[in-house]
Amino acid sequence: MNRRTSGLVLAVSLVAATAAMAIPVTPDKDGAADGIHVGWYRTSGPYTPTDDTWWATRNRCTPDILGERLICGALRILTRAAGRTFEAKMAEDVALPLPAGWDLMTAKNSSLIRSGHVETPLDLADVADFYRAALGQRGWTEKDGAVITPDRIEITFTTPYAPATLRLARRDNKTIADLAMRKRADATAGLSPRPGQVRLMLGNHTDEAATITVDEQTMTLAAHAGEKLTDTEDAAKEASDLPKIDLPPGKHLVTLRVEGGHAHTHAFEVAAGETWGLLVGPDGTALPIRIY
């Protein structure tokens, strides 16, 4: 084995070791595993129900030269392995299925809601088939009256715990899946939107100030401002000075810019009566989290 080959094997081995250590196994951790950035927040106490918030983004390796292609091939194998580990851990804690091939996901499991948001390049029909099969195995029953169009599917379920809704949309060459089971019908004023409206709560997970523009409203958040805002109702009360926006239901355009970085635009769809957190993630990625 020549020196160049030995060096490549060593590099890949180091990457593998890094990936193995990067999956979060304790609360309040962040990391990157071969293109997978993950975060996990948990709040709990003797008189407070456990509240989990998960998010993850996957970066695609796009090499330009042969050497990079060899590294990327190894990284893809490691990424798939790291992704499966993360998916199993997330599914265990949040108890929601996660389709393979996702690029972005967020999840919430609190006393108010169990929810998941997934963005994947998979086709709309493939994602719908995955959820129907996975949720059926969990004892969820699909109700009549599903809304099905070429670029949108909405299905309601009865579950052993509470009613649930799956909303799928095809947009910008990806399928966006929002799955939510609301456990309680009431929430504090800090979390509940106005009648007929949608509440959007903002947070910044990065080490830099971030600017967020929702439609034509622009706000600036300091580094780490409100990054755990989505944990509990008490956190929402304590962070009452952070931006909260009431929006009409429908599609909205969000632009995020982290200080010193490029602007990122993200479109998302919300329905009346919902409350969402929008977290500025790594590199200015928008992380929508359904919290009520």
Buried (B, 14 or more C-beta within 10 A) or exposed (E): EEEEEEEBEEBBEEBBEBBEEBBBEEEEBBBBBBBBBBBBBBBEEEEEEEBBBBBBBBBEBEEEEEEEEBBBEBBBBBBBBBBEBBBEBBBEBBBBBBBEBBBBBBBBBBEBBBBBBBBBEBEBBEBBEBBBEBBEEEEBEBEEEEEEEEEBBBBBBEBEEBEBBBBBBBBEEBBBBBBBBBEEEEBEEBBBBEEEBBBBBBBBBBEBBBBBBBEEEEEEBEBBBBBBBBBBBEBBEEBEEBBBBEBEBEEBEBBBBBEEEEEBEBEBBBEBBBBBBBBBBBBBBBBBBBBB
